[in-house]
Amino acid sequence: MPEGNKLLLQRGALAFSHPFKDPPVKLPDWMKEKSASLPSQPSQPNLF
């Protein structure tokens, strides 16, 4: 695994298998399902 990917995972990125086992059209649903189980992150303040 490339070093950059390891850093992304340490910062909370979601890992998925490559190749993705489901049709690509299912990736957004997979991401929503996985992200729902993550701890909530504080929102970024508005710049304006």
N, CA, C and O atoms as a GROMACS GRO file, in nm:
protein
  192
    1MET      N    1   0.085  -0.117   0.000
    1MET     CA    2   0.000   0.000   0.000
    1MET      C    3   0.090   0.124   0.000
    1MET      O    4   0.184   0.132   0.079
    2PRO      N    5   0.062   0.220  -0.088
    2PRO     CA    6   0.141   0.342  -0.091
    2PRO      C    7   0.132   0.419   0.042
    2PRO      O    8   0.030   0.414   0.111
    3GLU      N    9   0.239   0.489   0.074
    3GLU     CA   10   0.246   0.564   0.200
    3GLU      C   11   0.134   0.667   0.211
    3GLU      O   12   0.078   0.686   0.319
    4GLY      N   13   0.100   0.733   0.100
    4GLY     CA   14  -0.008   0.832   0.102
    4GLY      C   15  -0.140   0.771   0.143
    4GLY      O   16  -0.218   0.833   0.215
    5ASN      N   17  -0.166   0.650   0.096
    5ASN     CA   18  -0.291   0.582   0.133
    5ASN      C   19  -0.294   0.550   0.283
    5ASN      O   20  -0.397   0.562   0.348
    6LYS      N   21  -0.180   0.511   0.335
    6LYS     CA   22  -0.172   0.482   0.479
    6LYS      C   23  -0.204   0.608   0.560
    6LYS      O   24  -0.275   0.601   0.661
    7LEU      N   25  -0.152   0.721   0.516
    7LEU     CA   26  -0.180   0.846   0.587
    7LEU      C   27  -0.328   0.884   0.579
    7LEU      O   28  -0.386   0.931   0.677
    8LEU      N   29  -0.388   0.862   0.463
    8LEU     CA   30  -0.531   0.890   0.450
    8LEU      C   31  -0.613   0.804   0.545
    8LEU      O   32  -0.706   0.853   0.609
    9LEU      N   33  -0.578   0.677   0.556
    9LEU     CA   34  -0.650   0.587   0.648
    9LEU      C   35  -0.632   0.633   0.792
    9LEU      O   36  -0.726   0.624   0.871
   10GLN      N   37  -0.513   0.681   0.827
   10GLN     CA   38  -0.490   0.730   0.964
   10GLN      C   39  -0.575   0.852   0.993
   10GLN      O   40  -0.610   0.878   1.108
   11ARG      N   41  -0.610   0.927   0.889
   11ARG     CA   42  -0.690   1.049   0.907
   11ARG      C   43  -0.840   1.022   0.893
   11ARG      O   44  -0.920   1.116   0.893
   12GLY      N   45  -0.877   0.894   0.881
   12GLY     CA   46  -1.018   0.860   0.881
   12GLY      C   47  -1.078   0.822   0.746
   12GLY      O   48  -1.200   0.808   0.735
   13ALA      N   49  -0.995   0.807   0.644
   13ALA     CA   50  -1.048   0.765   0.514
   13ALA      C   51  -1.105   0.625   0.523
   13ALA      O   52  -1.064   0.545   0.607
   14LEU      N   53  -1.200   0.596   0.436
   14LEU     CA   54  -1.259   0.463   0.430
   14LEU      C   55  -1.181   0.377   0.331
   14LEU      O   56  -1.155   0.420   0.218
   15ALA      N   57  -1.145   0.258   0.372
   15ALA     CA   58  -1.075   0.165   0.283
   15ALA      C   59  -1.176   0.073   0.217
   15ALA      O   60  -1.271   0.026   0.281
   16PHE      N   61  -1.157   0.047   0.090
   16PHE     CA   62  -1.240  -0.052   0.023
   16PHE      C   63  -1.152  -0.135  -0.068
   16PHE      O   64  -1.045  -0.092  -0.110
   17SER      N   65  -1.200  -0.255  -0.097
   17SER     CA   66  -1.119  -0.348  -0.175
   17SER      C   67  -1.106  -0.300  -0.319
   17SER      O   68  -1.196  -0.235  -0.374
   18HIS      N   69  -0.994  -0.332  -0.378
   18HIS     CA   70  -0.971  -0.300  -0.518
   18HIS      C   71  -0.938  -0.429  -0.590
   18HIS      O   72  -0.842  -0.495  -0.551
   19PRO      N   73  -1.010  -0.468  -0.689
   19PRO     CA   74  -1.122  -0.394  -0.745
   19PRO      C   75  -1.245  -0.403  -0.655
   19PRO      O   76  -1.264  -0.500  -0.583
   20PHE      N   77  -1.327  -0.298  -0.662
   20PHE     CA   78  -1.452  -0.295  -0.586
   20PHE      C   79  -1.539  -0.409  -0.636
   20PHE      O   80  -1.563  -0.420  -0.756
   21LYS      N   81  -1.588  -0.493  -0.545
   21LYS     CA   82  -1.656  -0.616  -0.584
   21LYS      C   83  -1.795  -0.594  -0.642
   21LYS      O   84  -1.843  -0.679  -0.718
   22ASP      N   85  -1.860  -0.484  -0.609
   22ASP     CA   86  -1.993  -0.455  -0.662
   22ASP      C   87  -1.981  -0.369  -0.787
   22ASP      O   88  -1.874  -0.315  -0.815
   23PRO      N   89  -2.089  -0.356  -0.862
   23PRO     CA   90  -2.086  -0.265  -0.978
   23PRO      C   91  -2.056  -0.122  -0.930
   23PRO      O   92  -2.098  -0.084  -0.821
   24PRO      N   93  -1.983  -0.044  -1.010
   24PRO     CA   94  -1.947   0.093  -0.968
   24PRO      C   95  -2.065   0.179  -0.927
   24PRO      O   96  -2.050   0.268  -0.843
   25VAL      N   97  -2.182   0.154  -0.982
   25VAL     CA   98  -2.300   0.234  -0.947
   25VAL      C   99  -2.337   0.217  -0.799
   25VAL      O  100  -2.409   0.301  -0.745
   26LYS      N  101  -2.290   0.111  -0.734
   26LYS     CA  102  -2.323   0.087  -0.593
   26LYS      C  103  -2.224   0.154  -0.497
   26LYS      O  104  -2.247   0.154  -0.376
   27LEU      N  105  -2.117   0.211  -0.548
   27LEU     CA  106  -2.018   0.273  -0.462
   27LEU      C  107  -2.075   0.387  -0.376
   27LEU      O  108  -2.044   0.392  -0.257
   28PRO      N  109  -2.157   0.479  -0.430
   28PRO     CA  110  -2.214   0.583  -0.343
   28PRO      C  111  -2.294   0.528  -0.225
   28PRO      O  112  -2.286   0.580  -0.114
   29ASP      N  113  -2.372   0.423  -0.249
   29ASP     CA  114  -2.449   0.362  -0.141
   29ASP      C  115  -2.356   0.300  -0.037
   29ASP      O  116  -2.380   0.312   0.083
   30TRP      N  117  -2.249   0.234  -0.083
   30TRP     CA  118  -2.151   0.175   0.007
   30TRP      C  119  -2.088   0.283   0.094
   30TRP      O  120  -2.071   0.265   0.214
   31MET      N  121  -2.052   0.396   0.031
   31MET     CA  122  -1.989   0.506   0.105
   31MET      C  123  -2.083   0.564   0.210
   31MET      O  124  -2.041   0.593   0.321
   32LYS      N  125  -2.211   0.582   0.175
   32LYS     CA  126  -2.308   0.634   0.272
   32LYS      C  127  -2.324   0.539   0.390
   32LYS      O  128  -2.328   0.583   0.505
   33GLU      N  129  -2.332   0.409   0.360
   33GLU     CA  130  -2.347   0.309   0.466
   33GLU      C  131  -2.227   0.310   0.560
   33GLU      O  132  -2.244   0.309   0.682
   34LYS      N  133  -2.107   0.312   0.504
   34LYS     CA  134  -1.986   0.309   0.587
   34LYS      C  135  -1.966   0.439   0.664
   34LYS      O  136  -1.925   0.437   0.780
   35SER      N  137  -1.995   0.551   0.602
   35SER     CA  138  -1.972   0.679   0.669
   35SER      C  139  -2.072   0.701   0.783
   35SER      O  140  -2.043   0.776   0.876
   36ALA      N  141  -2.188   0.638   0.776
   36ALA     CA  142  -2.285   0.653   0.884
   36ALA      C  143  -2.234   0.595   1.015
   36ALA      O  144  -2.277   0.637   1.123
   37SER      N  145  -2.142   0.499   1.008
   37SER     CA  146  -2.090   0.436   1.129
   37SER      C  147  -1.967   0.509   1.185
   37SER      O  148  -1.917   0.472   1.291
   38LEU      N  149  -1.918   0.612   1.115
   38LEU     CA  150  -1.802   0.687   1.162
   38LEU      C  151  -1.845   0.788   1.267
   38LEU      O  152  -1.958   0.836   1.265
   39PRO      N  153  -1.753   0.820   1.360
   39PRO     CA  154  -1.787   0.925   1.457
   39PRO      C  155  -1.807   1.057   1.384
   39PRO      O  156  -1.741   1.084   1.284
   40SER      N  157  -1.898   1.137   1.433
   40SER     CA  158  -1.925   1.264   1.365
   40SER      C  159  -1.805   1.356   1.379
   40SER      O  160  -1.739   1.360   1.483
   41GLN      N  161  -1.780   1.430   1.275
   41GLN     CA  162  -1.669   1.524   1.272
   41GLN      C  163  -1.725   1.665   1.288
   41GLN      O  164  -1.834   1.694   1.238
   42PRO      N  165  -1.653   1.752   1.357
   42PRO     CA  166  -1.700   1.890   1.366
   42PRO      C  167  -1.702   1.950   1.226
   42PRO      O  168  -1.614   1.922   1.144
   43SER      N  169  -1.801   2.032   1.200
   43SER     CA  170  -1.809   2.094   1.068
   43SER      C  171  -1.709   2.207   1.057
   43SER      O  172  -1.672   2.270   1.156
   44GLN      N  173  -1.666   2.232   0.936
   44GLN     CA  174  -1.572   2.341   0.913
   44GLN      C  175  -1.646   2.473   0.923
   44GLN      O  176  -1.753   2.488   0.865
   45PRO      N  177  -1.589   2.569   0.996
   45PRO     CA  178  -1.658   2.700   1.005
   45PRO      C  179  -1.663   2.767   0.870
   45PRO      O  180  -1.577   2.746   0.784
   46ASN      N  181  -1.765   2.847   0.852
   46ASN     CA  182  -1.782   2.922   0.728
   46ASN      C  183  -1.674   3.030   0.719
   46ASN      O  184  -1.640   3.093   0.819
   47LEU      N  185  -1.621   3.050   0.600
   47LEU     CA  186  -1.514   3.150   0.583
   47LEU      C  187  -1.568   3.291   0.571
   47LEU      O  188  -1.493   3.387   0.584
   48PHE      N  189  -1.698   3.305   0.548
   48PHE     CA  190  -1.756   3.439   0.526
   48PHE      C  191  -1.869   3.466   0.621
   48PHE      O  192  -1.929   3.573   0.617
   0.00000   0.00000   0.00000
